[in-house]
Amino acid sequence: RRALKKQRQCYDQEFTNFVMKEARLLAEKREKSFGFEWHVDHIVPLNSKSVCGLHVWANFELLPSEVNRKKSNKYWPDMPE
């Protein structure tokens, strides 16, 4: 997984790292506020049968852990059929 993530990094790695750190902090705050776990997720999966997304700031989203587990690496919004 780490190797795949490293291969899919972009030119703006410093900003991507900043956004990821902020997203993780927001996930912690939401966990304290709502009482359940949140995950920082890739909107387009890094590795699936139909697509390989990028580990870039624009491909992050914050989801409740239960939703993220159901999504797995098989789905992203507006996924072509």
PDB file with one MODEL, atoms N, CA, C and O in Angstrom:
MODEL        1
ATOM      1  N   ARG A   1       0.833  -1.192   0.000  1.00  0.00           N
ATOM      2  CA  ARG A   1       0.000   0.000   0.000  1.00  0.00           C
ATOM      3  C   ARG A   1       0.876   1.253   0.000  1.00  0.00           C
ATOM      4  O   ARG A   1       0.611   2.194  -0.747  1.00  0.00           O
ATOM      5  N   ARG A   2       1.898   1.267   0.820  1.00  0.00           N
ATOM      6  CA  ARG A   2       2.788   2.438   0.851  1.00  0.00           C
ATOM      7  C   ARG A   2       3.487   2.643  -0.486  1.00  0.00           C
ATOM      8  O   ARG A   2       3.652   3.776  -0.938  1.00  0.00           O
ATOM      9  N   ALA A   3       3.893   1.556  -1.110  1.00  0.00           N
ATOM     10  CA  ALA A   3       4.559   1.656  -2.411  1.00  0.00           C
ATOM     11  C   ALA A   3       3.606   2.213  -3.464  1.00  0.00           C
ATOM     12  O   ALA A   3       3.990   3.058  -4.272  1.00  0.00           O
ATOM     13  N   LEU A   4       2.370   1.738  -3.452  1.00  0.00           N
ATOM     14  CA  LEU A   4       1.376   2.254  -4.400  1.00  0.00           C
ATOM     15  C   LEU A   4       1.140   3.741  -4.180  1.00  0.00           C
ATOM     16  O   LEU A   4       1.057   4.517  -5.133  1.00  0.00           O
ATOM     17  N   LYS A   5       1.031   4.132  -2.907  1.00  0.00           N
ATOM     18  CA  LYS A   5       0.794   5.538  -2.597  1.00  0.00           C
ATOM     19  C   LYS A   5       1.962   6.388  -3.076  1.00  0.00           C
ATOM     20  O   LYS A   5       1.763   7.470  -3.628  1.00  0.00           O
ATOM     21  N   LYS A   6       3.159   5.907  -2.867  1.00  0.00           N
ATOM     22  CA  LYS A   6       4.345   6.659  -3.275  1.00  0.00           C
ATOM     23  C   LYS A   6       4.412   6.825  -4.798  1.00  0.00           C
ATOM     24  O   LYS A   6       4.830   7.873  -5.289  1.00  0.00           O
ATOM     25  N   GLN A   7       4.005   5.806  -5.537  1.00  0.00           N
ATOM     26  CA  GLN A   7       4.008   5.871  -6.998  1.00  0.00           C
ATOM     27  C   GLN A   7       2.988   6.859  -7.533  1.00  0.00           C
ATOM     28  O   GLN A   7       3.139   7.365  -8.646  1.00  0.00           O
ATOM     29  N   ARG A   8       1.945   7.141  -6.750  1.00  0.00           N
ATOM     30  CA  ARG A   8       0.848   7.988  -7.229  1.00  0.00           C
ATOM     31  C   ARG A   8       0.862   9.378  -6.608  1.00  0.00           C
ATOM     32  O   ARG A   8      -0.180  10.029  -6.526  1.00  0.00           O
ATOM     33  N   GLN A   9       2.019   9.836  -6.175  1.00  0.00           N
ATOM     34  CA  GLN A   9       2.141  11.165  -5.611  1.00  0.00           C
ATOM     35  C   GLN A   9       2.376  12.179  -6.715  1.00  0.00           C
ATOM     36  O   GLN A   9       2.800  11.834  -7.818  1.00  0.00           O
ATOM     37  N   CYS A  10       2.095  13.427  -6.401  1.00  0.00           N
ATOM     38  CA  CYS A  10       2.158  14.457  -7.423  1.00  0.00           C
ATOM     39  C   CYS A  10       3.253  15.464  -7.148  1.00  0.00           C
ATOM     40  O   CYS A  10       3.999  15.348  -6.176  1.00  0.00           O
ATOM     41  N   TYR A  11       3.336  16.443  -8.010  1.00  0.00           N
ATOM     42  CA  TYR A  11       4.343  17.494  -7.916  1.00  0.00           C
ATOM     43  C   TYR A  11       4.164  18.360  -6.672  1.00  0.00           C
ATOM     44  O   TYR A  11       5.140  18.927  -6.184  1.00  0.00           O
ATOM     45  N   ASP A  12       2.950  18.477  -6.150  1.00  0.00           N
ATOM     46  CA  ASP A  12       2.655  19.369  -5.035  1.00  0.00           C
ATOM     47  C   ASP A  12       2.602  18.589  -3.723  1.00  0.00           C
ATOM     48  O   ASP A  12       1.626  18.689  -2.980  1.00  0.00           O
ATOM     49  N   GLN A  13       3.632  17.825  -3.439  1.00  0.00           N
ATOM     50  CA  GLN A  13       3.633  16.931  -2.292  1.00  0.00           C
ATOM     51  C   GLN A  13       3.553  17.677  -0.964  1.00  0.00           C
ATOM     52  O   GLN A  13       2.919  17.191  -0.027  1.00  0.00           O
ATOM     53  N   GLU A  14       4.173  18.833  -0.866  1.00  0.00           N
ATOM     54  CA  GLU A  14       4.148  19.594   0.386  1.00  0.00           C
ATOM     55  C   GLU A  14       2.710  19.993   0.752  1.00  0.00           C
ATOM     56  O   GLU A  14       2.303  19.855   1.906  1.00  0.00           O
ATOM     57  N   PHE A  15       1.949  20.484  -0.221  1.00  0.00           N
ATOM     58  CA  PHE A  15       0.560  20.865   0.028  1.00  0.00           C
ATOM     59  C   PHE A  15      -0.291  19.632   0.321  1.00  0.00           C
ATOM     60  O   PHE A  15      -1.154  19.672   1.198  1.00  0.00           O
ATOM     61  N   THR A  16      -0.061  18.553  -0.393  1.00  0.00           N
ATOM     62  CA  THR A  16      -0.790  17.308  -0.146  1.00  0.00           C
ATOM     63  C   THR A  16      -0.564  16.833   1.284  1.00  0.00           C
ATOM     64  O   THR A  16      -1.513  16.428   1.956  1.00  0.00           O
ATOM     65  N   ASN A  17       0.669  16.877   1.755  1.00  0.00           N
ATOM     66  CA  ASN A  17       0.973  16.479   3.134  1.00  0.00           C
ATOM     67  C   ASN A  17       0.262  17.382   4.138  1.00  0.00           C
ATOM     68  O   ASN A  17      -0.249  16.906   5.152  1.00  0.00           O
ATOM     69  N   PHE A  18       0.230  18.689   3.857  1.00  0.00           N
ATOM     70  CA  PHE A  18      -0.458  19.638   4.728  1.00  0.00           C
ATOM     71  C   PHE A  18      -1.955  19.323   4.804  1.00  0.00           C
ATOM     72  O   PHE A  18      -2.525  19.284   5.894  1.00  0.00           O
ATOM     73  N   VAL A  19      -2.586  19.099   3.661  1.00  0.00           N
ATOM     74  CA  VAL A  19      -4.023  18.808   3.632  1.00  0.00           C
ATOM     75  C   VAL A  19      -4.310  17.495   4.360  1.00  0.00           C
ATOM     76  O   VAL A  19      -5.300  17.405   5.087  1.00  0.00           O
ATOM     77  N   MET A  20      -3.473  16.484   4.182  1.00  0.00           N
ATOM     78  CA  MET A  20      -3.668  15.205   4.872  1.00  0.00           C
ATOM     79  C   MET A  20      -3.571  15.387   6.385  1.00  0.00           C
ATOM     80  O   MET A  20      -4.375  14.825   7.129  1.00  0.00           O
ATOM     81  N   LYS A  21      -2.603  16.159   6.840  1.00  0.00           N
ATOM     82  CA  LYS A  21      -2.444  16.406   8.275  1.00  0.00           C
ATOM     83  C   LYS A  21      -3.675  17.128   8.827  1.00  0.00           C
ATOM     84  O   LYS A  21      -4.179  16.768   9.891  1.00  0.00           O
ATOM     85  N   GLU A  22      -4.157  18.136   8.116  1.00  0.00           N
ATOM     86  CA  GLU A  22      -5.348  18.874   8.549  1.00  0.00           C
ATOM     87  C   GLU A  22      -6.580  17.967   8.558  1.00  0.00           C
ATOM     88  O   GLU A  22      -7.412  18.059   9.462  1.00  0.00           O
ATOM     89  N   ALA A  23      -6.699  17.100   7.567  1.00  0.00           N
ATOM     90  CA  ALA A  23      -7.835  16.178   7.503  1.00  0.00           C
ATOM     91  C   ALA A  23      -7.808  15.208   8.680  1.00  0.00           C
ATOM     92  O   ALA A  23      -8.853  14.891   9.248  1.00  0.00           O
ATOM     93  N   ARG A  24      -6.634  14.743   9.043  1.00  0.00           N
ATOM     94  CA  ARG A  24      -6.529  13.836  10.195  1.00  0.00           C
ATOM     95  C   ARG A  24      -6.915  14.544  11.492  1.00  0.00           C
ATOM     96  O   ARG A  24      -7.574  13.955  12.349  1.00  0.00           O
ATOM     97  N   LEU A  25      -6.504  15.810  11.638  1.00  0.00           N
ATOM     98  CA  LEU A  25      -6.887  16.585  12.819  1.00  0.00           C
ATOM     99  C   LEU A  25      -8.403  16.787  12.859  1.00  0.00           C
ATOM    100  O   LEU A  25      -9.015  16.679  13.921  1.00  0.00           O
ATOM    101  N   LEU A  26      -9.005  17.077  11.714  1.00  0.00           N
ATOM    102  CA  LEU A  26     -10.454  17.240  11.644  1.00  0.00           C
ATOM    103  C   LEU A  26     -11.166  15.929  11.981  1.00  0.00           C
ATOM    104  O   LEU A  26     -12.199  15.938  12.650  1.00  0.00           O
ATOM    105  N   ALA A  27     -10.621  14.813  11.522  1.00  0.00           N
ATOM    106  CA  ALA A  27     -11.202  13.504  11.838  1.00  0.00           C
ATOM    107  C   ALA A  27     -11.196  13.277  13.354  1.00  0.00           C
ATOM    108  O   ALA A  27     -12.176  12.777  13.907  1.00  0.00           O
ATOM    109  N   GLU A  28     -10.110  13.639  14.021  1.00  0.00           N
ATOM    110  CA  GLU A  28     -10.033  13.495  15.484  1.00  0.00           C
ATOM    111  C   GLU A  28     -11.089  14.360  16.165  1.00  0.00           C
ATOM    112  O   GLU A  28     -11.745  13.912  17.105  1.00  0.00           O
ATOM    113  N   LYS A  29     -11.255  15.590  15.698  1.00  0.00           N
ATOM    114  CA  LYS A  29     -12.255  16.488  16.291  1.00  0.00           C
ATOM    115  C   LYS A  29     -13.668  15.951  16.083  1.00  0.00           C
ATOM    116  O   LYS A  29     -14.501  16.011  16.987  1.00  0.00           O
ATOM    117  N   ARG A  30     -13.929  15.434  14.903  1.00  0.00           N
ATOM    118  CA  ARG A  30     -15.259  14.876  14.638  1.00  0.00           C
ATOM    119  C   ARG A  30     -15.519  13.645  15.499  1.00  0.00           C
ATOM    120  O   ARG A  30     -16.638  13.444  15.972  1.00  0.00           O
ATOM    121  N   GLU A  31     -14.488  12.818  15.707  1.00  0.00           N
ATOM    122  CA  GLU A  31     -14.658  11.644  16.561  1.00  0.00           C
ATOM    123  C   GLU A  31     -15.058  12.061  17.965  1.00  0.00           C
ATOM    124  O   GLU A  31     -15.933  11.444  18.572  1.00  0.00           O
ATOM    125  N   LYS A  32     -14.420  13.112  18.491  1.00  0.00           N
ATOM    126  CA  LYS A  32     -14.750  13.596  19.837  1.00  0.00           C
ATOM    127  C   LYS A  32     -16.155  14.190  19.863  1.00  0.00           C
ATOM    128  O   LYS A  32     -16.886  13.999  20.836  1.00  0.00           O
ATOM    129  N   SER A  33     -16.541  14.902  18.816  1.00  0.00           N
ATOM    130  CA  SER A  33     -17.853  15.559  18.775  1.00  0.00           C
ATOM    131  C   SER A  33     -18.995  14.578  18.566  1.00  0.00           C
ATOM    132  O   SER A  33     -20.016  14.658  19.248  1.00  0.00           O
ATOM    133  N   PHE A  34     -18.830  13.649  17.623  1.00  0.00           N
ATOM    134  CA  PHE A  34     -19.919  12.765  17.244  1.00  0.00           C
ATOM    135  C   PHE A  34     -19.894  11.412  17.956  1.00  0.00           C
ATOM    136  O   PHE A  34     -20.914  10.726  18.027  1.00  0.00           O
ATOM    137  N   GLY A  35     -18.736  11.030  18.481  1.00  0.00           N
ATOM    138  CA  GLY A  35     -18.649   9.782  19.228  1.00  0.00           C
ATOM    139  C   GLY A  35     -18.437   8.540  18.385  1.00  0.00           C
ATOM    140  O   GLY A  35     -18.594   7.425  18.884  1.00  0.00           O
ATOM    141  N   PHE A  36     -18.084   8.705  17.117  1.00  0.00           N
ATOM    142  CA  PHE A  36     -17.727   7.544  16.295  1.00  0.00           C
ATOM    143  C   PHE A  36     -16.543   7.904  15.411  1.00  0.00           C
ATOM    144  O   PHE A  36     -16.226   9.076  15.212  1.00  0.00           O
ATOM    145  N   GLU A  37     -15.897   6.867  14.886  1.00  0.00           N
ATOM    146  CA  GLU A  37     -14.637   7.021  14.152  1.00  0.00           C
ATOM    147  C   GLU A  37     -14.843   7.579  12.745  1.00  0.00           C
ATOM    148  O   GLU A  37     -15.821   7.254  12.071  1.00  0.00           O
ATOM    149  N   TRP A  38     -13.906   8.424  12.314  1.00  0.00           N
ATOM    150  CA  TRP A  38     -13.894   8.995  10.966  1.00  0.00           C
ATOM    151  C   TRP A  38     -12.592   8.608  10.275  1.00  0.00           C
ATOM    152  O   TRP A  38     -11.567   8.449  10.938  1.00  0.00           O
ATOM    153  N   HIS A  39     -12.619   8.454   8.954  1.00  0.00           N
ATOM    154  CA  HIS A  39     -11.440   8.111   8.157  1.00  0.00           C
ATOM    155  C   HIS A  39     -11.179   9.158   7.096  1.00  0.00           C
ATOM    156  O   HIS A  39     -12.112   9.734   6.537  1.00  0.00           O
ATOM    157  N   VAL A  40      -9.907   9.404   6.820  1.00  0.00           N
ATOM    158  CA  VAL A  40      -9.515  10.173   5.641  1.00  0.00           C
ATOM    159  C   VAL A  40      -9.407   9.151   4.520  1.00  0.00           C
ATOM    160  O   VAL A  40      -8.643   8.190   4.616  1.00  0.00           O
ATOM    161  N   ASP A  41     -10.173   9.361   3.462  1.00  0.00           N
ATOM    162  CA  ASP A  41     -10.302   8.374   2.394  1.00  0.00           C
ATOM    163  C   ASP A  41      -9.899   8.981   1.060  1.00  0.00           C
ATOM    164  O   ASP A  41      -9.945  10.198   0.880  1.00  0.00           O
ATOM    165  N   HIS A  42      -9.509   8.134   0.137  1.00  0.00           N
ATOM    166  CA  HIS A  42      -9.280   8.569  -1.246  1.00  0.00           C
ATOM    167  C   HIS A  42     -10.601   8.462  -1.992  1.00  0.00           C
ATOM    168  O   HIS A  42     -11.227   7.403  -1.996  1.00  0.00           O
ATOM    169  N   ILE A  43     -11.026   9.542  -2.618  1.00  0.00           N
ATOM    170  CA  ILE A  43     -12.282   9.548  -3.365  1.00  0.00           C
ATOM    171  C   ILE A  43     -12.205   8.519  -4.490  1.00  0.00           C
ATOM    172  O   ILE A  43     -13.061   7.640  -4.594  1.00  0.00           O
ATOM    173  N   VAL A  44     -11.189   8.629  -5.320  1.00  0.00           N
ATOM    174  CA  VAL A  44     -10.914   7.618  -6.341  1.00  0.00           C
ATOM    175  C   VAL A  44      -9.868   6.686  -5.736  1.00  0.00           C
ATOM    176  O   VAL A  44      -8.770   7.137  -5.410  1.00  0.00           O
ATOM    177  N   PRO A  45     -10.176   5.410  -5.579  1.00  0.00           N
ATOM    178  CA  PRO A  45      -9.257   4.481  -4.905  1.00  0.00           C
ATOM    179  C   PRO A  45      -7.862   4.458  -5.533  1.00  0.00           C
ATOM    180  O   PRO A  45      -7.706   4.625  -6.743  1.00  0.00           O
ATOM    181  N   LEU A  46      -6.857   4.247  -4.686  1.00  0.00           N
ATOM    182  CA  LEU A  46      -5.483   4.153  -5.182  1.00  0.00           C
ATOM    183  C   LEU A  46      -5.284   2.926  -6.047  1.00  0.00           C
ATOM    184  O   LEU A  46      -4.485   2.936  -6.983  1.00  0.00           O
ATOM    185  N   ASN A  47      -6.016   1.867  -5.729  1.00  0.00           N
ATOM    186  CA  ASN A  47      -5.840   0.633  -6.479  1.00  0.00           C
ATOM    187  C   ASN A  47      -7.141  -0.156  -6.479  1.00  0.00           C
ATOM    188  O   ASN A  47      -7.599  -0.615  -5.433  1.00  0.00           O
ATOM    189  N   SER A  48      -7.726  -0.309  -7.644  1.00  0.00           N
ATOM    190  CA  SER A  48      -8.904  -1.157  -7.790  1.00  0.00           C
ATOM    191  C   SER A  48      -8.856  -1.785  -9.180  1.00  0.00           C
ATOM    192  O   SER A  48      -7.952  -1.492  -9.963  1.00  0.00           O
ATOM    193  N   LYS A  49      -9.815  -2.636  -9.486  1.00  0.00           N
ATOM    194  CA  LYS A  49      -9.804  -3.317 -10.778  1.00  0.00           C
ATOM    195  C   LYS A  49     -10.027  -2.358 -11.944  1.00  0.00           C
ATOM    196  O   LYS A  49      -9.517  -2.584 -13.041  1.00  0.00           O
ATOM    197  N   SER A  50     -10.794  -1.281 -11.709  1.00  0.00           N
ATOM    198  CA  SER A  50     -11.156  -0.417 -12.824  1.00  0.00           C
ATOM    199  C   SER A  50     -10.431   0.924 -12.861  1.00  0.00           C
ATOM    200  O   SER A  50     -10.508   1.626 -13.870  1.00  0.00           O
ATOM    201  N   VAL A  51      -9.725   1.305 -11.786  1.00  0.00           N
ATOM    202  CA  VAL A  51      -9.084   2.628 -11.761  1.00  0.00           C
ATOM    203  C   VAL A  51      -7.951   2.655 -10.751  1.00  0.00           C
ATOM    204  O   VAL A  51      -7.925   1.860  -9.812  1.00  0.00           O
ATOM    205  N   CYS A  52      -7.030   3.558 -10.947  1.00  0.00           N
ATOM    206  CA  CYS A  52      -5.967   3.826  -9.983  1.00  0.00           C
ATOM    207  C   CYS A  52      -5.921   5.333  -9.764  1.00  0.00           C
ATOM    208  O   CYS A  52      -5.505   6.081 -10.648  1.00  0.00           O
ATOM    209  N   GLY A  53      -6.345   5.773  -8.593  1.00  0.00           N
ATOM    210  CA  GLY A  53      -6.352   7.189  -8.272  1.00  0.00           C
ATOM    211  C   GLY A  53      -4.987   7.666  -7.812  1.00  0.00           C
ATOM    212  O   GLY A  53      -4.034   6.889  -7.738  1.00  0.00           O
ATOM    213  N   LEU A  54      -4.905   8.946  -7.506  1.00  0.00           N
ATOM    214  CA  LEU A  54      -3.657   9.555  -7.061  1.00  0.00           C
ATOM    215  C   LEU A  54      -3.734   9.921  -5.579  1.00  0.00           C
ATOM    216  O   LEU A  54      -4.807  10.220  -5.056  1.00  0.00           O
ATOM    217  N   HIS A  55      -2.582   9.892  -4.915  1.00  0.00           N
ATOM    218  CA  HIS A  55      -2.487  10.341  -3.531  1.00  0.00           C
ATOM    219  C   HIS A  55      -2.172  11.839  -3.572  1.00  0.00           C
ATOM    220  O   HIS A  55      -1.036  12.259  -3.351  1.00  0.00           O
ATOM    221  N   VAL A  56      -3.207  12.630  -3.859  1.00  0.00           N
ATOM    222  CA  VAL A  56      -3.082  14.083  -3.964  1.00  0.00           C
ATOM    223  C   VAL A  56      -4.187  14.724  -3.133  1.00  0.00           C
ATOM    224  O   VAL A  56      -5.206  14.093  -2.849  1.00  0.00           O
ATOM    225  N   TRP A  57      -3.981  15.977  -2.745  1.00  0.00           N
ATOM    226  CA  TRP A  57      -4.909  16.672  -1.854  1.00  0.00           C
ATOM    227  C   TRP A  57      -6.340  16.704  -2.392  1.00  0.00           C
ATOM    228  O   TRP A  57      -7.288  16.656  -1.609  1.00  0.00           O
ATOM    229  N   ALA A  58      -6.511  16.783  -3.688  1.00  0.00           N
ATOM    230  CA  ALA A  58      -7.854  16.875  -4.264  1.00  0.00           C
ATOM    231  C   ALA A  58      -8.589  15.528  -4.273  1.00  0.00           C
ATOM    232  O   ALA A  58      -9.764  15.469  -4.633  1.00  0.00           O
ATOM    233  N   ASN A  59      -7.915  14.467  -3.886  1.00  0.00           N
ATOM    234  CA  ASN A  59      -8.521  13.134  -3.890  1.00  0.00           C
ATOM    235  C   ASN A  59      -8.818  12.643  -2.470  1.00  0.00           C
ATOM    236  O   ASN A  59      -9.020  11.446  -2.266  1.00  0.00           O
ATOM    237  N   PHE A  60      -8.849  13.543  -1.493  1.00  0.00           N
ATOM    238  CA  PHE A  60      -9.137  13.170  -0.113  1.00  0.00           C
ATOM    239  C   PHE A  60     -10.567  13.565   0.258  1.00  0.00           C
ATOM    240  O   PHE A  60     -11.097  14.568  -0.220  1.00  0.00           O
ATOM    241  N   GLU A  61     -11.173  12.755   1.118  1.00  0.00           N
ATOM    242  CA  GLU A  61     -12.457  13.096   1.717  1.00  0.00           C
ATOM    243  C   GLU A  61     -12.494  12.514   3.122  1.00  0.00           C
ATOM    244  O   GLU A  61     -11.757  11.581   3.441  1.00  0.00           O
ATOM    245  N   LEU A  62     -13.349  13.069   3.947  1.00  0.00           N
ATOM    246  CA  LEU A  62     -13.511  12.602   5.311  1.00  0.00           C
ATOM    247  C   LEU A  62     -14.850  11.877   5.404  1.00  0.00           C
ATOM    248  O   LEU A  62     -15.898  12.447   5.102  1.00  0.00           O
ATOM    249  N   LEU A  63     -14.804  10.613   5.825  1.00  0.00           N
ATOM    250  CA  LEU A  63     -16.011   9.778   5.893  1.00  0.00           C
ATOM    251  C   LEU A  63     -16.120   9.102   7.249  1.00  0.00           C
ATOM    252  O   LEU A  63     -15.101   8.820   7.881  1.00  0.00           O
ATOM    253  N   PRO A  64     -17.337   8.837   7.707  1.00  0.00           N
ATOM    254  CA  PRO A  64     -17.470   7.960   8.869  1.00  0.00           C
ATOM    255  C   PRO A  64     -16.855   6.596   8.525  1.00  0.00           C
ATOM    256  O   PRO A  64     -16.978   6.120   7.397  1.00  0.00           O
ATOM    257  N   SER A  65     -16.210   5.992   9.482  1.00  0.00           N
ATOM    258  CA  SER A  65     -15.490   4.733   9.221  1.00  0.00           C
ATOM    259  C   SER A  65     -16.400   3.648   8.660  1.00  0.00           C
ATOM    260  O   SER A  65     -15.977   2.864   7.810  1.00  0.00           O
ATOM    261  N   GLU A  66     -17.643   3.595   9.127  1.00  0.00           N
ATOM    262  CA  GLU A  66     -18.574   2.575   8.638  1.00  0.00           C
ATOM    263  C   GLU A  66     -18.848   2.748   7.141  1.00  0.00           C
ATOM    264  O   GLU A  66     -18.896   1.764   6.404  1.00  0.00           O
ATOM    265  N   VAL A  67     -19.023   3.970   6.696  1.00  0.00           N
ATOM    266  CA  VAL A  67     -19.250   4.257   5.283  1.00  0.00           C
ATOM    267  C   VAL A  67     -18.016   3.896   4.471  1.00  0.00           C
ATOM    268  O   VAL A  67     -18.126   3.318   3.390  1.00  0.00           O
ATOM    269  N   ASN A  68     -16.844   4.235   4.991  1.00  0.00           N
ATOM    270  CA  ASN A  68     -15.596   3.941   4.282  1.00  0.00           C
ATOM    271  C   ASN A  68     -15.377   2.442   4.137  1.00  0.00           C
ATOM    272  O   ASN A  68     -14.926   1.982   3.088  1.00  0.00           O
ATOM    273  N   ARG A  69     -15.687   1.682   5.168  1.00  0.00           N
ATOM    274  CA  ARG A  69     -15.519   0.225   5.087  1.00  0.00           C
ATOM    275  C   ARG A  69     -16.453  -0.388   4.039  1.00  0.00           C
ATOM    276  O   ARG A  69     -16.067  -1.309   3.320  1.00  0.00           O
ATOM    277  N   LYS A  70     -17.677   0.127   3.959  1.00  0.00           N
ATOM    278  CA  LYS A  70     -18.616  -0.383   2.953  1.00  0.00           C
ATOM    279  C   LYS A  70     -18.155  -0.030   1.545  1.00  0.00           C
ATOM    280  O   LYS A  70     -18.311  -0.819   0.613  1.00  0.00           O
ATOM    281  N   LYS A  71     -17.588   1.162   1.399  1.00  0.00           N
ATOM    282  CA  LYS A  71     -17.110   1.628   0.092  1.00  0.00           C
ATOM    283  C   LYS A  71     -15.938   0.779  -0.382  1.00  0.00           C
ATOM    284  O   LYS A  71     -15.840   0.454  -1.565  1.00  0.00           O
ATOM    285  N   SER A  72     -15.059   0.422   0.533  1.00  0.00           N
ATOM    286  CA  SER A  72     -13.843  -0.336   0.233  1.00  0.00           C
ATOM    287  C   SER A  72     -13.072   0.365  -0.884  1.00  0.00           C
ATOM    288  O   SER A  72     -12.995   1.594  -0.884  1.00  0.00           O
ATOM    289  N   ASN A  73     -12.508  -0.363  -1.821  1.00  0.00           N
ATOM    290  CA  ASN A  73     -11.802   0.277  -2.948  1.00  0.00           C
ATOM    291  C   ASN A  73     -12.553   0.014  -4.251  1.00  0.00           C
ATOM    292  O   ASN A  73     -11.953  -0.037  -5.325  1.00  0.00           O
ATOM    293  N   LYS A  74     -13.878  -0.152  -4.144  1.00  0.00           N
ATOM    294  CA  LYS A  74     -14.672  -0.540  -5.312  1.00  0.00           C
ATOM    295  C   LYS A  74     -15.512   0.594  -5.890  1.00  0.00           C
ATOM    296  O   LYS A  74     -16.105   0.428  -6.956  1.00  0.00           O
ATOM    297  N   TYR A  75     -15.577   1.731  -5.224  1.00  0.00           N
ATOM    298  CA  TYR A  75     -16.550   2.746  -5.626  1.00  0.00           C
ATOM    299  C   TYR A  75     -15.987   4.145  -5.435  1.00  0.00           C
ATOM    300  O   TYR A  75     -15.190   4.391  -4.530  1.00  0.00           O
ATOM    301  N   TRP A  76     -16.410   5.053  -6.295  1.00  0.00           N
ATOM    302  CA  TRP A  76     -16.202   6.477  -6.078  1.00  0.00           C
ATOM    303  C   TRP A  76     -17.378   7.219  -6.703  1.00  0.00           C
ATOM    304  O   TRP A  76     -18.032   6.685  -7.599  1.00  0.00           O
ATOM    305  N   PRO A  77     -17.663   8.450  -6.245  1.00  0.00           N
ATOM    306  CA  PRO A  77     -18.814   9.179  -6.791  1.00  0.00           C
ATOM    307  C   PRO A  77     -18.731   9.325  -8.314  1.00  0.00           C
ATOM    308  O   PRO A  77     -17.643   9.482  -8.869  1.00  0.00           O
ATOM    309  N   ASP A  78     -19.853   9.272  -8.966  1.00  0.00           N
ATOM    310  CA  ASP A  78     -19.940   9.412 -10.421  1.00  0.00           C
ATOM    311  C   ASP A  78     -19.138   8.353 -11.164  1.00  0.00           C
ATOM    312  O   ASP A  78     -18.644   8.592 -12.266  1.00  0.00           O
ATOM    313  N   MET A  79     -19.013   7.182 -10.552  1.00  0.00           N
ATOM    314  CA  MET A  79     -18.258   6.090 -11.157  1.00  0.00           C
ATOM    315  C   MET A  79     -18.942   5.645 -12.443  1.00  0.00           C
ATOM    316  O   MET A  79     -20.142   5.370 -12.431  1.00  0.00           O
ATOM    317  N   PRO A  80     -18.205   5.566 -13.558  1.00  0.00           N
ATOM    318  CA  PRO A  80     -18.812   5.080 -14.793  1.00  0.00           C
ATOM    319  C   PRO A  80     -19.222   3.619 -14.662  1.00  0.00           C
ATOM    320  O   PRO A  80     -18.556   2.836 -13.985  1.00  0.00           O
ATOM    321  N   GLU A  81     -20.290   3.269 -15.295  1.00  0.00           N
ATOM    322  CA  GLU A  81     -20.798   1.889 -15.221  1.00  0.00           C
ATOM    323  C   GLU A  81     -19.965   0.963 -16.063  1.00  0.00           C
ATOM    324  O   GLU A  81     -20.243  -0.235 -16.123  1.00  0.00           O
TER     325      GLU A  81
ENDMDL
END
